[in-house]
Amino acid sequence: MLTGKETALLNAATDLIKEHGMIALNMSDVHKKAGYSRAAQYQSFSDKNSLLAALCMSCLLYTSDAADDMQCV
């Protein structure tokens, strides 16, 4: 389960990726867009890779939940 802070950071990262692409994603931009300090961000995600991994997991869980709700028969 994600905290409110983690959700805000992941949402900010998602928005920035949509706007500028994944390669241009900058951790400084993420915490500023989410409204958190740099220290608060690094308490949740130690680096860009851990942030992206959490974002991927969140997308996979969402997709999995959506697939479970589908009735294919």
C-alpha positions, 0 to 999 in steps of 0.5 A, a space after each residue: 500500500 502506498 502512502 499519500 506522499 508516495 502516490 503524489 510523487 508517482 503521480 507527479 512522475 507520471 505527469 512529467 513523463 507524459 510531458 517530457 519523456 522518461 529519459 528527461 525525468 529529473 528527480 528534482 522536478 518530481 518532488 517540486 511538482 508533487 509539493 514535497 521536499 527533496 529529503 521527503 522524496 528520498 525517504 520514499 524513493 532512494 533514486 530514479 530507478 526505485 521511483 520508476 520501479 514503483 511506478 511500474 509496479 503500480 501500473 502492473 497492479 492496476 492492469 492486473 486489477 482491471 483484468 480481474 474485473 473483466 469477464 471473458 466468458 
